[in-house]
């Protein structure tokens, strides 16, 4: 079990009657899939409907080509990001998504392992 997931659900206000998994699968060669997989499994096990890797809306500065994806989207519109890596590039991507969320009015919850720098 990934303990912060319960807090994510409470913070987002989302708790659905059924789970749905749509969108492309999330797989990474660097080990991040273990953490995101734990969160995804937790959401599914607790019947929380979610979409895997939804597209963020286009934005001239933070998503000019419209290809940026979140880790998950809940049915209430909340986007979830799992900040499981610590490279400078990865941290910059999470911060850009935080700016994008503020600019577009999307509710964003970032799940951070205890040792994450983001």
SULUR-V326302 format. One record per residue. N is the residue number from 1. SS is DSSP state (helix for helix, strand for strand, loop for the rest). PSI is psi in whole degrees, 0 to 359 (none if undefined). Layout:
N:SS:PSI
N:SS:PSI
This chain:
1:loop:142
2:loop:100
3:loop:320
4:helix:344
5:helix:321
6:helix:320
7:helix:327
8:helix:314
9:helix:316
10:helix:314
11:helix:323
12:helix:340
13:loop:13
14:loop:129
15:loop:102
16:loop:169
17:loop:340
18:loop:158
19:loop:144
20:loop:138
21:loop:114
22:loop:161
23:loop:178
24:loop:152
25:loop:155
26:loop:111
27:loop:137
28:loop:143
29:loop:346
30:loop:8
31:loop:349
32:helix:335
33:helix:335
34:helix:318
35:helix:312
36:helix:325
37:helix:322
38:helix:318
39:helix:314
40:helix:317
41:helix:320
42:helix:316
43:helix:315
44:helix:314
45:helix:328
46:loop:17
47:loop:42
48:loop:113
49:loop:135
50:strand:153
51:strand:138
52:strand:131
53:loop:58
54:loop:153
55:strand:140
56:loop:152
57:loop:155
58:loop:147
59:strand:137
60:loop:329
61:loop:315
62:loop:348
63:strand:60
64:loop:331
65:loop:355
66:loop:22
67:loop:354
68:loop:138
69:strand:151
70:loop:169
71:loop:316
72:strand:160
73:strand:130
74:strand:163
75:loop:342
76:loop:7
77:loop:351
78:loop:133
79:strand:142
80:strand:135
81:strand:136
82:strand:108
83:strand:81
84:loop:357
85:loop:167
86:loop:7
87:loop:154
88:helix:319
89:helix:317
90:helix:316
91:helix:320
92:helix:322
93:helix:318
94:helix:316
95:helix:322
96:helix:321
97:helix:326
98:helix:318
99:helix:317
100:helix:318
101:helix:315
102:helix:316
103:helix:326
104:helix:354
105:loop:18
106:loop:133
107:loop:125
108:strand:132
109:strand:122
110:strand:121
111:strand:122
112:strand:127
113:loop:157
114:loop:330
115:loop:15
116:loop:138
117:loop:352
118:loop:none
